[in-house]
Amino acid sequence: MVVNFGHAQMVTALGGCLAHPSRAVRVAASLTWPQLMPSREEILSESPSFRAVPLSQSLVPVSGAVPVSEPLQRFQQLLTQVEQLSAQLARLEAWSDRYRHGHVQALYAMAQEKAAWQQRGLQFLHQRLQQPDLTAQQQRQARLCIRQWLAALQPLQDPQLLALAEVYVEGDAGEDAPSAHEDEAQAEQRARAGWQQQQAQAHRKAAKRAARKAQRRPAAHQQAQQQQLDAKSAMRAIYRQLASALHPDREMDEGERVRKTALMGEVNAAYGRQDLTTLLRLQLEVAQVDAQHLSRLSADKLRAMSLLLKEQVQALTQDVWQLRMGLTHALGVPVDAQGDEADLAQALQRVQADERHEVDRLAADLARMQRDSELKRWLKEQALQAKQRAQDRDGVY
């Protein structure tokens, strides 16, 4: 696989943002559930079979033919890691193409609906607070509900909402704020102080490790420099062998010249990325290497090539992590490159179902609030729920 080390950074930067929100609402509203989420059968039927023999297996010596040295074992282990990480990156990219756009559109559309119901609800409660029939406790709970919805609608841009925020957030927030919020803030402050203490301890340990490494640095630095030179030399030798075998100007047959031109383009791109696995795969294609070829390489040459593979493993690991974190953030569910795609699709369906349930609940709440008898019962339910949440927070902290 050709690895693009900048792709994951680009994906993370996008982060699920939509360039045209209004268009997203219209498109998502027109999509049915099966269009947004493929079925388990579709996923299983379209998943790649990966029947091709991995490069690491193609270059394993025949058992008993030659002894497998420690440098060769290390080389094969790293080659296997590169292939596994490349496969994980390919899976994540496929999942991003399949799910990100439709899922984010659906969530955005429901978020717009949710915000509309919240805005209507707080405006209705504001109007009812102008009437004298609510008790002091009911008025206090109504103001708390208004502040919660105003917080959920941040950042505020609508002039009416900004005016309400001046009344309920800046005006009487201290009057009705429950002590549970103060306790939560104190608990958060304690947690932050504990985290800072852990960070300081980690920095001290890192400084001690760096000091110990500094004592061994001269010899280690010289050895690392020599390994880098050997690695570049090994990569350059493979590149020159491929360039010599695939030079299109030496080919008389037109079809073969076209094929070698394409392969030479891959060789140049892989060499520019210092992508050893692609160069080895191309060598295998043109029958320049086999399992016995690796066995005949010196230990120093294998260690140099292993250094290149180790760097590629590190870069791929970073790319996989960044893409996985970007997808987790955009989709709102944990994403595991080694997980089951059907499980991921079901998790996304649950997220959308939960959001739809929340939208429907807000619509039902507003319908209840518009009936006087139900409004008072609803305010009592909200007070009980707030009390329960405060007790749950106390239990956690």
Contacts in CASP RR format, 6 or more apart in sequence:
PFRMAT RR
TARGET T0000
AUTHOR 0000-0000-0000
METHOD contacts of the structure
MODEL  1
MVVNFGHAQMVTALGGCLAHPSRAVRVAASLTWPQLMPSREEILSESPSF
RAVPLSQSLVPVSGAVPVSEPLQRFQQLLTQVEQLSAQLARLEAWSDRYR
HGHVQALYAMAQEKAAWQQRGLQFLHQRLQQPDLTAQQQRQARLCIRQWL
AALQPLQDPQLLALAEVYVEGDAGEDAPSAHEDEAQAEQRARAGWQQQQA
QAHRKAAKRAARKAQRRPAAHQQAQQQQLDAKSAMRAIYRQLASALHPDR
EMDEGERVRKTALMGEVNAAYGRQDLTTLLRLQLEVAQVDAQHLSRLSAD
KLRAMSLLLKEQVQALTQDVWQLRMGLTHALGVPVDAQGDEADLAQALQR
VQADERHEVDRLAADLARMQRDSELKRWLKEQALQAKQRAQDRDGVY
1 86 0 8 1.000
1 87 0 8 1.000
1 89 0 8 1.000
1 90 0 8 1.000
1 278 0 8 1.000
2 266 0 8 1.000
2 269 0 8 1.000
2 270 0 8 1.000
2 273 0 8 1.000
2 275 0 8 1.000
2 278 0 8 1.000
3 86 0 8 1.000
3 89 0 8 1.000
3 273 0 8 1.000
3 275 0 8 1.000
3 312 0 8 1.000
3 315 0 8 1.000
3 316 0 8 1.000
3 319 0 8 1.000
5 273 0 8 1.000
5 315 0 8 1.000
5 319 0 8 1.000
6 319 0 8 1.000
7 93 0 8 1.000
7 319 0 8 1.000
7 323 0 8 1.000
8 89 0 8 1.000
8 318 0 8 1.000
8 319 0 8 1.000
8 320 0 8 1.000
8 321 0 8 1.000
8 322 0 8 1.000
8 323 0 8 1.000
9 322 0 8 1.000
11 96 0 8 1.000
11 322 0 8 1.000
11 323 0 8 1.000
11 326 0 8 1.000
11 327 0 8 1.000
12 322 0 8 1.000
12 323 0 8 1.000
12 325 0 8 1.000
12 326 0 8 1.000
12 329 0 8 1.000
14 330 0 8 1.000
15 326 0 8 1.000
15 329 0 8 1.000
15 330 0 8 1.000
16 100 0 8 1.000
16 104 0 8 1.000
16 329 0 8 1.000
16 330 0 8 1.000
18 24 0 8 1.000
18 104 0 8 1.000
18 105 0 8 1.000
18 108 0 8 1.000
21 108 0 8 1.000
21 112 0 8 1.000
24 104 0 8 1.000
24 105 0 8 1.000
24 108 0 8 1.000
24 109 0 8 1.000
25 108 0 8 1.000
25 109 0 8 1.000
25 112 0 8 1.000
27 105 0 8 1.000
28 36 0 8 1.000
28 102 0 8 1.000
28 105 0 8 1.000
28 106 0 8 1.000
28 108 0 8 1.000
28 109 0 8 1.000
29 109 0 8 1.000
31 102 0 8 1.000
31 105 0 8 1.000
31 106 0 8 1.000
33 349 0 8 1.000
36 102 0 8 1.000
36 103 0 8 1.000
36 105 0 8 1.000
36 106 0 8 1.000
36 352 0 8 1.000
37 99 0 8 1.000
37 345 0 8 1.000
37 348 0 8 1.000
37 349 0 8 1.000
37 352 0 8 1.000
38 46 0 8 1.000
38 98 0 8 1.000
38 345 0 8 1.000
40 342 0 8 1.000
40 345 0 8 1.000
40 346 0 8 1.000
43 341 0 8 1.000
43 342 0 8 1.000
43 345 0 8 1.000
44 342 0 8 1.000
47 341 0 8 1.000
50 87 0 8 1.000
54 80 0 8 1.000
54 83 0 8 1.000
55 79 0 8 1.000
55 83 0 8 1.000
55 277 0 8 1.000
55 280 0 8 1.000
55 281 0 8 1.000
55 284 0 8 1.000
56 76 0 8 1.000
56 79 0 8 1.000
56 80 0 8 1.000
56 83 0 8 1.000
58 284 0 8 1.000
58 291 0 8 1.000
59 76 0 8 1.000
59 79 0 8 1.000
59 280 0 8 1.000
59 284 0 8 1.000
59 289 0 8 1.000
59 290 0 8 1.000
59 291 0 8 1.000
59 294 0 8 1.000
60 76 0 8 1.000
60 291 0 8 1.000
61 68 0 8 1.000
61 72 0 8 1.000
61 291 0 8 1.000
61 292 0 8 1.000
61 294 0 8 1.000
61 295 0 8 1.000
62 291 0 8 1.000
65 291 0 8 1.000
65 292 0 8 1.000
66 292 0 8 1.000
66 295 0 8 1.000
68 295 0 8 1.000
69 295 0 8 1.000
69 299 0 8 1.000
69 302 0 8 1.000
71 299 0 8 1.000
71 302 0 8 1.000
71 303 0 8 1.000
71 306 0 8 1.000
72 294 0 8 1.000
72 295 0 8 1.000
72 297 0 8 1.000
72 302 0 8 1.000
74 302 0 8 1.000
74 303 0 8 1.000
74 306 0 8 1.000
75 294 0 8 1.000
75 302 0 8 1.000
75 305 0 8 1.000
75 306 0 8 1.000
75 309 0 8 1.000
78 306 0 8 1.000
78 309 0 8 1.000
78 310 0 8 1.000
78 313 0 8 1.000
79 277 0 8 1.000
79 280 0 8 1.000
79 309 0 8 1.000
81 309 0 8 1.000
81 313 0 8 1.000
82 277 0 8 1.000
82 309 0 8 1.000
82 312 0 8 1.000
82 313 0 8 1.000
82 316 0 8 1.000
83 277 0 8 1.000
85 313 0 8 1.000
85 316 0 8 1.000
85 317 0 8 1.000
85 320 0 8 1.000
86 277 0 8 1.000
86 316 0 8 1.000
88 320 0 8 1.000
88 337 0 8 1.000
88 338 0 8 1.000
89 316 0 8 1.000
89 319 0 8 1.000
89 320 0 8 1.000
89 323 0 8 1.000
89 337 0 8 1.000
91 337 0 8 1.000
91 341 0 8 1.000
92 320 0 8 1.000
92 323 0 8 1.000
92 324 0 8 1.000
92 327 0 8 1.000
92 335 0 8 1.000
92 337 0 8 1.000
93 323 0 8 1.000
95 327 0 8 1.000
95 335 0 8 1.000
95 341 0 8 1.000
95 344 0 8 1.000
96 323 0 8 1.000
96 327 0 8 1.000
99 331 0 8 1.000
99 344 0 8 1.000
99 345 0 8 1.000
99 348 0 8 1.000
100 327 0 8 1.000
100 330 0 8 1.000
100 331 0 8 1.000
103 330 0 8 1.000
103 331 0 8 1.000
103 348 0 8 1.000
103 351 0 8 1.000
103 352 0 8 1.000
104 330 0 8 1.000
104 331 0 8 1.000
106 352 0 8 1.000
107 351 0 8 1.000
107 352 0 8 1.000
107 355 0 8 1.000
110 352 0 8 1.000
110 355 0 8 1.000
110 356 0 8 1.000
110 358 0 8 1.000
110 359 0 8 1.000
111 355 0 8 1.000
113 359 0 8 1.000
114 355 0 8 1.000
114 358 0 8 1.000
114 359 0 8 1.000
114 362 0 8 1.000
115 152 0 8 1.000
115 153 0 8 1.000
117 359 0 8 1.000
117 362 0 8 1.000
117 363 0 8 1.000
117 365 0 8 1.000
117 366 0 8 1.000
118 149 0 8 1.000
118 152 0 8 1.000
118 153 0 8 1.000
118 362 0 8 1.000
119 149 0 8 1.000
119 153 0 8 1.000
119 158 0 8 1.000
119 161 0 8 1.000
120 366 0 8 1.000
121 149 0 8 1.000
121 362 0 8 1.000
121 365 0 8 1.000
121 366 0 8 1.000
121 369 0 8 1.000
122 145 0 8 1.000
122 146 0 8 1.000
122 149 0 8 1.000
122 150 0 8 1.000
122 161 0 8 1.000
122 164 0 8 1.000
123 160 0 8 1.000
123 164 0 8 1.000
124 366 0 8 1.000
124 369 0 8 1.000
124 370 0 8 1.000
125 142 0 8 1.000
125 145 0 8 1.000
125 146 0 8 1.000
125 369 0 8 1.000
126 146 0 8 1.000
126 164 0 8 1.000
126 167 0 8 1.000
126 168 0 8 1.000
128 134 0 8 1.000
128 142 0 8 1.000
128 369 0 8 1.000
128 375 0 8 1.000
129 139 0 8 1.000
129 142 0 8 1.000
129 143 0 8 1.000
133 372 0 8 1.000
134 142 0 8 1.000
134 376 0 8 1.000
134 379 0 8 1.000
137 383 0 8 1.000
138 376 0 8 1.000
138 379 0 8 1.000
138 380 0 8 1.000
140 175 0 8 1.000
140 176 0 8 1.000
141 379 0 8 1.000
141 380 0 8 1.000
141 382 0 8 1.000
141 383 0 8 1.000
141 386 0 8 1.000
142 379 0 8 1.000
143 168 0 8 1.000
143 172 0 8 1.000
143 176 0 8 1.000
144 176 0 8 1.000
144 178 0 8 1.000
144 382 0 8 1.000
144 386 0 8 1.000
145 379 0 8 1.000
145 382 0 8 1.000
146 164 0 8 1.000
146 168 0 8 1.000
147 168 0 8 1.000
147 169 0 8 1.000
147 173 0 8 1.000
147 176 0 8 1.000
150 156 0 8 1.000
150 161 0 8 1.000
150 164 0 8 1.000
150 165 0 8 1.000
150 168 0 8 1.000
150 169 0 8 1.000
153 161 0 8 1.000
156 162 0 8 1.000
156 165 0 8 1.000
178 386 0 8 1.000
178 390 0 8 1.000
180 389 0 8 1.000
180 390 0 8 1.000
180 393 0 8 1.000
180 394 0 8 1.000
183 393 0 8 1.000
183 394 0 8 1.000
183 397 0 8 1.000
184 393 0 8 1.000
184 397 0 8 1.000
187 393 0 8 1.000
187 396 0 8 1.000
187 397 0 8 1.000
213 220 0 8 1.000
227 303 0 8 1.000
227 304 0 8 1.000
227 307 0 8 1.000
228 307 0 8 1.000
230 300 0 8 1.000
230 301 0 8 1.000
230 303 0 8 1.000
230 304 0 8 1.000
230 307 0 8 1.000
231 304 0 8 1.000
231 305 0 8 1.000
231 307 0 8 1.000
231 308 0 8 1.000
233 304 0 8 1.000
234 301 0 8 1.000
234 304 0 8 1.000
234 305 0 8 1.000
234 308 0 8 1.000
235 271 0 8 1.000
235 274 0 8 1.000
235 276 0 8 1.000
235 279 0 8 1.000
235 305 0 8 1.000
235 308 0 8 1.000
238 276 0 8 1.000
238 279 0 8 1.000
238 280 0 8 1.000
238 283 0 8 1.000
239 267 0 8 1.000
239 271 0 8 1.000
239 279 0 8 1.000
241 283 0 8 1.000
241 288 0 8 1.000
242 264 0 8 1.000
242 267 0 8 1.000
242 279 0 8 1.000
242 282 0 8 1.000
242 283 0 8 1.000
242 286 0 8 1.000
242 288 0 8 1.000
243 264 0 8 1.000
243 267 0 8 1.000
245 286 0 8 1.000
245 288 0 8 1.000
246 260 0 8 1.000
246 263 0 8 1.000
246 264 0 8 1.000
246 267 0 8 1.000
246 286 0 8 1.000
247 260 0 8 1.000
247 264 0 8 1.000
248 257 0 8 1.000
248 258 0 8 1.000
248 260 0 8 1.000
248 261 0 8 1.000
248 264 0 8 1.000
251 257 0 8 1.000
251 260 0 8 1.000
263 282 0 8 1.000
263 285 0 8 1.000
263 286 0 8 1.000
266 278 0 8 1.000
266 282 0 8 1.000
267 279 0 8 1.000
267 282 0 8 1.000
269 275 0 8 1.000
270 278 0 8 1.000
270 279 0 8 1.000
270 282 0 8 1.000
271 279 0 8 1.000
274 308 0 8 1.000
274 311 0 8 1.000
274 312 0 8 1.000
275 312 0 8 1.000
276 305 0 8 1.000
276 308 0 8 1.000
276 309 0 8 1.000
276 312 0 8 1.000
277 309 0 8 1.000
277 312 0 8 1.000
280 289 0 8 1.000
283 289 0 8 1.000
284 290 0 8 1.000
294 302 0 8 1.000
297 305 0 8 1.000
320 337 0 8 1.000
324 335 0 8 1.000
324 336 0 8 1.000
324 337 0 8 1.000
327 335 0 8 1.000
328 334 0 8 1.000
328 335 0 8 1.000
331 348 0 8 1.000
331 351 0 8 1.000
332 351 0 8 1.000
333 344 0 8 1.000
333 347 0 8 1.000
333 348 0 8 1.000
333 351 0 8 1.000
335 344 0 8 1.000
365 378 0 8 1.000
368 374 0 8 1.000
368 375 0 8 1.000
368 377 0 8 1.000
368 378 0 8 1.000
369 375 0 8 1.000
369 378 0 8 1.000
END
